[in-house]
Amino acid sequence: MKELQGSVETQQFNQNVDVKPSIYSISNILKFLIFSMIGIFMFFIPIEWNGKSSIPLDHFVTWVRNIVGKGASYYVLILVMLGAIHPFYKKTWKKNAVEAVITLFKVLGAIATIMVIFNIGPAWLMAEDMGPYWLNFLLIPIGMLVPIGAVFLALLVGYGLLEFIGIFMQPIMRPIWKTPGRSAIDAVASFVGSYSIGLLITNRVYKEGKYTKREAVIIATGFSTVSATFMIVVAKTLDLMHIWNLYFWLTLVVTFAVTAITVRLRPISKMSDEYYSGEGYPEEVIKKDRIKVAWNQAMITAESAPKLWKNIFDNVKDGVLMAMGILPTIMSIGLLGLILVNQTPVFDYLGYIFYPLTAILQIPEPFLAAKAAAINLVDMFVPSLVVLKTSLETRFIIGSLSISVILFFSSLIPCIMSTEIPLRMRDILSIWFIRTVFSLLLITPLAFLFL
């Protein structure tokens, strides 16, 4: 089936392309419409349930978590233990120095998780804002969201919607962000769902040969930000809910504006356009008859798609492997970051990297803003705690910055490292620094203008 898909996708799609009438079967049309509608509903349509407004996938995961109860902790423990063992089973721990260090953090994360779940450890680890916080607010939600989300992800991207939307988004995505039109699905999935789900989509599409290495890196580091629901948590913490719409839309604009800049700078601009397996199925540029071509693409994909249960199985397998890869590192790196922030002056010193910029931009409390910008590399939520008692402008700027920078070690970076996307640590750090600088440059004047 993949040969069929590839042979058709590599043609120039226009009004003269002959497509077999058989692809317009009732079966293909129903697969495209029903599965895509279910996927759209689960990922993109916020609904009110038990006094909480969120996407159905989030409600479903919450419902499952409530049913499982305490079992959720033991489920996560199993994933964490498997994640710590996996590098030794696959012998990837000795691939290079970075893999060796990541493996060490996975082992430490597994040990820390065992100690927190069974309440055996030092008082600092058992403090509510340390181990239990990381377990209950990061490990369990992500550990359940990624595999469960993978089930509905199979419906969202496996039966033609990706190709259908991609045709219409080409005139926007390619000129501005240098990515295919189909990458619009990734961007929206991250903002309304979760960066882990967005990365799961990106990794899946990259392995299918529909993104090049550079395109996958752009999407992973430029679109995979935290969800809008988590932005609410940040806004509430910083007392920004009274200007929620301003905060949300300016942050959205700044995030994607910074991405448009980073794709034109090193290291991203010099990355290769090779495909995962060497052979790819690039998205052809369509200039007319978009509706006809989009429908043809959707039907071809629905025709060549695997059986539903196989598609779901493959996605869930990828989701479980990703969860295994990120959960132990989230625990260990997140705890280490909190220790460095709360118990050492490390980030006081690192704050001086951005202090000249925050001072020049005349951000109120410039040193605290610079320190928060540096801390953002560890976690996207902790910077908010640093500027709780500062001016509205500073809180707004840091609240927006923590979203737009995207890359942080407590979760997103381990997520990327657990995928097949080939991104070196030095490139990750370079992109983080560039995004931090340009986020400050863009959001600061906007904050002063609108506040």
HUFENDA-V675700 format. One record per helix or strand of 2 or more residues. SS is the DSSP state (helix for helix, strand for strand). FROM is the first residue (numbers start at 0). LEN is the number of residues. Records with the same first field share a line. If there is no record, write none. Layout:
SS: FROM-LEN / FROM-LEN
This chain:
helix: 1-8 / 20-4 / 25-19 / 55-13 / 70-20 / 96-21 / 122-4 / 130-27 / 160-17 / 180-12 / 194-13 / 212-10 / 227-10 / 240-22 / 267-3 / 289-15 / 307-36 / 345-5 / 351-9 / 365-10 / 381-5 / 391-13 / 411-6 / 424-26
strand: 45-4 / 51-4
